[in-house]
Amino acid sequence: MKFLSRIYIKVIQLWYLVIILLTLNCPPMVYSPHAQNEIIRPLNQGSEIHEIGGAFAYNKWIVEEKPDTVYLKTYPNESFSFFHNAYAEGKSFCGFGGIELIGFPLQWWNGNSSGFILWLKPRFGFQYCGDVTTFRLCLLPLNFYLALENGDYGIGGGPSIFDFYQLSLLLHNYKPTKNIYWIGLRNSSSAVGIVVGGEFGASSNYLLRGEYSYLIRTPYSLLITGEDFESIRGSVHYFTIGLFRGMR
């Protein structure tokens, strides 16, 4: 069985039997490209900052489907997230970390399933900020899951293969204060694409932040190779919007 398919077996234990049956029949498998919308502000604070927030995400995978082929989404059509972000003190260069807790009905991932899943994604990295540019490395090395279906539950976890690392090069408005707008490129271990985002100061403590990305398979990956790499197909429209509260 393909390496990426084994990852699915590890992280979603409720789908063990389904994947095993698919493996015995040996159908070709196709995966969607994915890079996580980080919606991290591309501006260092100069002091240690923490923020919490909630967000809604919409993910549309466009792919030409063929019979006798299994199409596996690497991210659900819709989801809700809770964020805790922490920014270290720094002006030009700073580190950051955080946790994203994603929740959604299983039907939003697989139309034939019922139940609910909680998906925990820790992340950390650093960014270098200039007057109009930001370079960011974000690492999302692990995933953890809790899935509930028809009174049963499964717990899983494993490497985050599709978005283990993400590199972003962003252009933003000159020395922003209240509102920030950015556009740029993002490359993950499975996808590359254009990123557009913005942050709007709703008040002194609350921020409305959103990000849109258009993604296709990356031309090169450090982690995914061979048939697994070739099985990533199609394009993805990905939009996230959320409200954040800053806490010093």
N, C-alpha and C positions, 0 to 999 in steps of 0.2 A: 504493500500500500504506500501511497505517496507520503512524503514527510509532513506536508501541511495537513493531510487528512488525519495523521496521527495526532497532531496538535488538537484538532477538533475533538478527538476521542478523549484526550486528557482533560480539556477544560469544560466540556459539557457532558457530564456523566449520564444525564437522562437520555442522551442520544446514542449511547453505546450500541444498542441493538440495531438501530437504524443504520449507523455507519458500517457495522459489521456485515449486514445484509447487502449494503451497497458494494462493499469490498468483494464479497463473494461473487457478485454479478459483474464486477470490474467495469463499471461504466466510466467514461471519461468525466473528469470533474473540472469545473471552471470556477474561479474565485474573482471577487471584485477587488479592484485596487483601493487602498485606503491610506489616508494620512489624517490623523486626528486634528480637528479644529481646536487649537490651543486657547484661543481668545485671551491671551496674555497681553497686557499692555506693552507696546514696544518702546518703553520709556523707563529708565531707571529712576528710583525715587530719591536717592541721596540719603535715605534712612531706612531702617527695617520696617516693612509694612506687611500686615496680614489682611486678607480679605476673604469673605465668604460670599457665596452666591448660588443662584439657581438658574438653569437654562433649559431651553427646548431646542432639539436638533431635528432636522429633516434631511434624509439621505436618499437620493434617487440614483439607482444603478441602471445604466442604459447599456444593454448588451443584446446581440443577436442570438436568440435561443434556438437550439437545434434539438431534434428528438434524440432520445437515448443518451442524454447528457445531464449530469447533475450540476445545478448552479447553486453555489454556496455564498451567501452574503457574508462579508467580513464585518458588517455593521448593520444594525436594524434600520428599517425605513424611518421610524420616528423614535425618539427617546427623550427622557428627562434626566437632568444631571444636577448633582449638588457638588459644589466646588469649595475647597479650601486652598488658597494660594498664599505663599509666603515669599517675599522678596527680600534679599539680603541688602545691607547698606552698600551703596556704591553709586557713582555717577556715570562714568563711561562704561565700566565693567561691573557686572553683579551676577550673583547666582540666585536661583529660585528653586522652589520645590512645591509640591502640593499633592492633593488627592482628588480624583474625580470619581464620584459614585453615580453610576448610570443605572437607571431602572426603566423597564418597559415590559409590556405583555409579550409572551413568546410568539404570539400571532403576528406581531410586527416584524419579527425576524423570519419566521417560517409560518406561512398561512395555514398549514395543517396542524399546528400545535396550539395548545391552550395552557395557560399558567402565567407565571411571572418570573422575571430574572433580575437579580441585582449583580452588577458588574463593577468591580473595584479596580481602578487604574492609578497606581501611584506614578509620579513623574518628578523629574528634577533636571536641572541643566544650568546654562548660563547664557547671558546675552551681552553683546557689546553695542552700545548706542552712540551714534554720532548726532550731528545737528539734524540730519534728514534721513539717516540710514540706521538700520538695526540688523545685526547678525545674531542668530539664535541657534543653539543646539539644545534640543529637548530629548530626553531619554525616557521611554516608557517601557521598561524591560519586562514587567510581569503583569499578568491578569489574574484576578480571582473572581470566582462566580458562586452564587447561590441561586439555584433554580427550583421553583415550585411548580408541580404539575399534577393535577388530579389527586391531591392529598399526599403525593410523594415529593421528595426533595433530593437534590443532588448538589454536592459541593465539589468544585474543581479549581484548578489553577495551572498556570504554565507560562512559558515565555510568550511575550507579545511579538510574534514574528512579523506581522504586517506593518507595525509602526514602532518597532523596537527603538529606532532612532529617527529623528526628524531634524532637518536643517532648513532654516528659513532665512531668506534675505529680503528685507522689507524697506520700502521707502515711505516716509511719513511726513506730515506737514512740519515746517520749520519751528523748532523749539516750542512744541505745543504746550498749552497751559490747561484750559478747561476741556477742550474737545480734541481728539486725536483721530486722524484718518490714515490708513495705510494700505499699500498694495505691494505685492511682491511674488516671490516664488517659494515653494516648499517642496522638499524632497524627503521621502521616507524610504524604508526598506522595501516597499512595494509600489509606491506611487510618486508621481511628480505632477505639479500643477500650479495654477495661478491662485493667489490668495488676496482677498479684498476684505477690509474690516474697518471698524470704527468704534470709538468710545465717546459717549456723550455724558457730561456731568449733569445728572438729574438734580443733584443738590450737593452740598459740601461733603456728604458721606456716601451717597448712592450714585452708582455709575451704571448706565445702560451700555452694554458691550455686545457687539455682534461680529461674526466672521462668515464669509462665504468662500468656498474653494471649488475649483473645477479640476478633477483628478483623472489621470490616465496612468497606465503602467510605466514605471520608471525604466529608462533605457539600461540601467545597471543596478544591481543590488549586491550588497556585501553578504547578505544572509540567505537569500532565496536564489536558487540556481536550477539549471536543467529544466526538466519537465514541469517542476513546480512553478518556476518563473514563467514559463510559456503558458501555463494554465490561468494566469491572471489576465483578464480581458475586459474590454468595455471601458466606459467612462462613468464618472460619478459627479453629480451635483450635490454639494454638502453645505448646509446652512445651519448656523447656531446663533441663538440670541439669548441673552440673559441679563439679570439684574444683580449687581454686586454691591456689597457694603464694605468699605475700607475700615480697618481697625489698626491703629498704631500700637 
